[in-house]
Amino acid sequence: MLSFFREGEKYYLQVTSQGRIEIFPESESKFFLKVLDADATFVRDAEGKVSSMVWRQDANKFTTKRISNVPIIELPTPFDRREEMILHA
């Protein structure tokens, strides 16, 4: 699942179970990534609402369908790391 969202002046992409990646606008409907050779072009329906997206990565290209108006934003889970020695009797 690919989620796209904006925080302040920055735009992000987040793939389920992965960290967010900043994306950059090339036009009103096309965004590109700097960390890999990929871009997303949003397609609007007759009413002007985004209905799908064309994703291009390297030589691959596919179209996805919009399934929600709300992105799935996964925040990192804080944890404490520690090492313990376990003795077996």
C-alpha positions in Angstrom: 0.0 0.0 0.0 1.3 3.4 -1.0 0.2 6.4 1.1 0.9 10.0 0.1 0.5 12.9 2.4 1.7 16.4 3.2 3.2 17.8 6.4 3.7 21.6 6.4 5.5 22.4 3.1 6.8 18.8 2.5 5.3 15.9 0.7 5.8 12.3 1.7 5.3 8.7 0.4 5.1 5.9 2.9 4.9 2.2 1.9 3.2 0.0 4.5 5.7 -1.2 7.1 8.4 1.1 5.9 9.6 4.6 6.7 8.4 7.7 5.0 10.3 9.1 2.0 10.2 12.8 1.0 8.9 13.3 -2.5 9.2 16.5 -4.6 6.7 18.1 -6.9 7.6 18.3 -10.6 4.2 19.7 -11.6 0.7 19.9 -10.1 0.1 16.1 -10.6 3.6 14.6 -10.8 6.1 14.0 -8.0 9.5 12.4 -8.0 11.9 10.8 -5.5 15.5 11.7 -5.0 16.5 8.4 -3.2 15.6 6.2 -6.2 14.6 6.5 -9.9 10.9 6.7 -9.5 7.9 9.1 -9.8 4.2 9.2 -9.3 1.7 10.9 -11.6 -1.8 11.4 -10.2 -4.7 11.0 -12.6 -7.9 13.0 -12.1 -11.4 12.0 -13.1 -14.0 14.2 -14.8 -14.9 15.9 -11.5 -11.2 16.8 -10.9 -10.7 14.3 -8.0 -7.7 12.0 -8.0 -8.9 8.6 -9.1 -5.6 6.7 -9.8 -1.9 7.0 -10.0 0.7 6.0 -12.5 3.9 4.8 -10.7 7.1 4.5 -12.6 10.2 3.0 -11.1 13.3 2.3 -13.2 11.9 0.6 -16.4 8.6 -0.5 -14.7 5.3 1.3 -14.9 2.0 0.4 -13.4 -1.3 2.1 -12.6 -2.9 2.0 -9.1 -6.4 2.8 -8.1 -7.2 5.2 -5.2 -8.9 3.3 -2.4 -9.0 5.9 0.4 -9.0 9.6 1.2 -7.0 9.0 4.3 -3.3 7.9 4.2 -2.1 5.2 6.4 0.7 6.9 8.3 2.8 4.6 10.4 4.9 6.3 13.1 8.0 4.6 14.4 7.4 2.7 17.6 9.8 3.9 20.3 11.7 1.2 22.1 14.6 0.8 24.5 17.5 -1.4 23.3 19.5 -3.3 25.8 21.7 -6.3 25.8 21.4 -9.0 28.5 23.4 -12.1 29.2 21.2 -15.1 29.9 22.8 -17.9 31.8 21.5 -21.4 31.4 21.9 -23.6 34.5 
